[in-house]
């Protein structure tokens, strides 16, 4: 069974750094792209970026380029999303999702990680 | 960047009725790369349709997708109580993914 399990909710202060994780299981982690999607409170889905764990090839949405860093450790089947200096506007639910080979859609999703940034 | 515009913003219908959701792209999208998702409150999105018209694994046949070019449609033939949710379209092109803003299907 394909599963993506994300790290738990985080509460941070503005200016702090953060790295959240997404662990894949039940499939060949290095053979599928993993994407990150933001959902701000009460809002829609926004694609942030994507990584191919096999070779760490990474692409970013122009809206998020330079704002976050996506990485992966294929030895432990885990992808990461990190911030060096959080802002209140980073408060959101963050989902990881696998890109399937059928139509390059997001076929499996993590449960989401809620990040709250508040002073 | 391709912009996807979904309409209507909210659809108020009764169980048993037919729902028709629209997704319009700012430029032509390959049908192979148009998908639809369902999201219920407190849950992650779920893939319903990929390749514009192919149902994902386990998706009931009351859900169907159609369209090409810049105009795509998700149809729910007869709404079940569990179908009231928010629906998003999504496209892939030029190493970039974008989502529409969503259509909420609510109980009338």
HADDOCK unambig.tbl for C-alpha pairs under 7 A between the chains (distance, minus, plus):
assign (segid A and resid 44 and name CA) (segid B and resid 101 and name CA) 5.50 0.50 0.50
assign (segid A and resid 44 and name CA) (segid B and resid 102 and name CA) 6.42 0.50 0.50
assign (segid A and resid 45 and name CA) (segid B and resid 99 and name CA) 6.31 0.50 0.50
assign (segid A and resid 46 and name CA) (segid B and resid 98 and name CA) 6.98 0.50 0.50
assign (segid A and resid 46 and name CA) (segid B and resid 99 and name CA) 6.43 0.50 0.50
assign (segid A and resid 47 and name CA) (segid B and resid 97 and name CA) 6.20 0.50 0.50
assign (segid A and resid 47 and name CA) (segid B and resid 98 and name CA) 6.11 0.50 0.50
assign (segid A and resid 61 and name CA) (segid B and resid 96 and name CA) 6.74 0.50 0.50
assign (segid A and resid 102 and name CA) (segid B and resid 50 and name CA) 6.84 0.50 0.50
assign (segid A and resid 103 and name CA) (segid B and resid 32 and name CA) 5.32 0.50 0.50
assign (segid A and resid 103 and name CA) (segid B and resid 33 and name CA) 4.75 0.50 0.50
assign (segid A and resid 103 and name CA) (segid B and resid 50 and name CA) 5.74 0.50 0.50
assign (segid A and resid 103 and name CA) (segid B and resid 51 and name CA) 5.14 0.50 0.50
assign (segid A and resid 104 and name CA) (segid B and resid 33 and name CA) 6.27 0.50 0.50
assign (segid A and resid 104 and name CA) (segid B and resid 92 and name CA) 6.88 0.50 0.50
assign (segid A and resid 105 and name CA) (segid B and resid 35 and name CA) 6.27 0.50 0.50
assign (segid A and resid 105 and name CA) (segid B and resid 50 and name CA) 6.43 0.50 0.50
assign (segid A and resid 106 and name CA) (segid B and resid 47 and name CA) 6.78 0.50 0.50
assign (segid A and resid 107 and name CA) (segid B and resid 47 and name CA) 5.71 0.50 0.50
assign (segid A and resid 109 and name CA) (segid B and resid 44 and name CA) 6.62 0.50 0.50
assign (segid A and resid 111 and name CA) (segid B and resid 44 and name CA) 5.79 0.50 0.50
assign (segid A and resid 112 and name CA) (segid B and resid 44 and name CA) 6.71 0.50 0.50
